[in-house]
Amino acid sequence: MVRERYAQGITLEESAAALNITPEYLSTLVNKETGKTFTAHLKEMRISRAKELLLAGELKAFEVSIRVGYADSKYFCRVFKEHTGMTPVEYQKKN
């Protein structure tokens, strides 16, 4: 479900409701399966896809941010830099 809807505003609560389980139980399952929190797993998926899109070179950073589920491109740039150590533009140029 996360893989299919990462680009949308998916939340732990919505995902749990769709599966008819509690958010706490879903959080435990995700952590057991991935070793990460739901939010960390979602962020990792978004950044991974962002890297692919940036390397393709067809989109600007703000377009990539929207495609991977970040409506605020400044926030996306901050999250991307925290995760990779580079801004999206730096990542694009370096790779």
C-alpha positions in Angstrom: 0.0 0.0 0.0 2.8 2.4 0.9 4.6 1.6 -2.4 1.4 2.4 -4.4 0.4 5.6 -2.5 3.7 7.1 -1.3 3.3 10.1 -3.6 -0.1 10.9 -2.0 -0.7 12.2 1.4 -0.7 8.7 3.0 -0.7 8.5 6.8 -0.3 5.7 9.3 -3.9 6.3 10.5 -5.3 6.1 6.9 -3.3 3.0 6.1 -4.4 1.3 9.3 -8.0 2.2 8.7 -7.9 0.8 5.2 -6.5 -2.5 6.7 -9.0 -2.5 9.6 -6.3 -2.5 12.2 -5.1 0.0 14.7 -2.3 2.4 13.9 -0.3 1.1 16.7 -0.5 -2.5 15.4 0.4 -1.3 11.8 3.3 0.6 13.2 4.5 -2.5 15.0 4.2 -4.6 11.8 6.0 -2.0 9.7 8.8 -1.8 12.2 9.1 -5.6 12.4 9.2 -5.9 8.6 11.4 -3.0 7.7 13.3 -2.1 10.9 12.0 1.4 10.6 9.0 3.5 11.7 6.2 4.0 9.2 7.3 7.6 8.7 10.9 6.7 8.1 9.9 4.0 5.7 7.7 6.4 3.8 10.4 9.0 3.7 13.0 6.5 2.4 10.6 5.4 -0.4 10.0 9.0 -1.4 13.7 10.0 -1.4 14.6 6.8 -3.3 12.1 7.7 -6.0 13.2 11.3 -6.0 16.8 10.2 -6.7 15.5 8.2 -9.7 13.6 11.1 -11.1 16.5 13.6 -10.5 18.9 11.3 -12.3 16.5 11.0 -15.3 17.1 14.8 -15.6 13.8 15.6 -17.1 12.2 17.4 -14.1 13.2 20.3 -11.9 13.5 19.7 -8.1 10.1 21.3 -7.4 8.4 19.0 -9.9 10.1 16.0 -8.4 9.0 17.1 -4.9 5.3 17.1 -6.1 5.7 13.7 -7.8 7.0 12.0 -4.7 4.5 13.5 -2.3 5.9 16.7 -1.0 3.7 19.7 -1.7 6.3 22.1 -0.2 9.4 22.0 -2.3 11.5 23.8 0.4 10.6 21.1 2.8 11.4 18.5 0.2 14.8 20.0 -0.3 15.5 20.0 3.4 14.4 16.4 3.8 16.4 15.4 0.8 19.6 17.1 2.1 19.2 15.5 5.5 18.9 12.1 3.9 21.6 12.4 1.2 23.9 15.2 2.4 23.2 17.1 -0.8 20.5 19.3 -2.2 18.5 17.9 -5.1 20.3 20.1 -7.5 23.7 19.1 -6.1 22.7 15.4 -6.4 21.5 15.9 -10.0 24.8 17.6 -11.0 27.1 15.2 -9.1 25.4 12.1 -10.6 
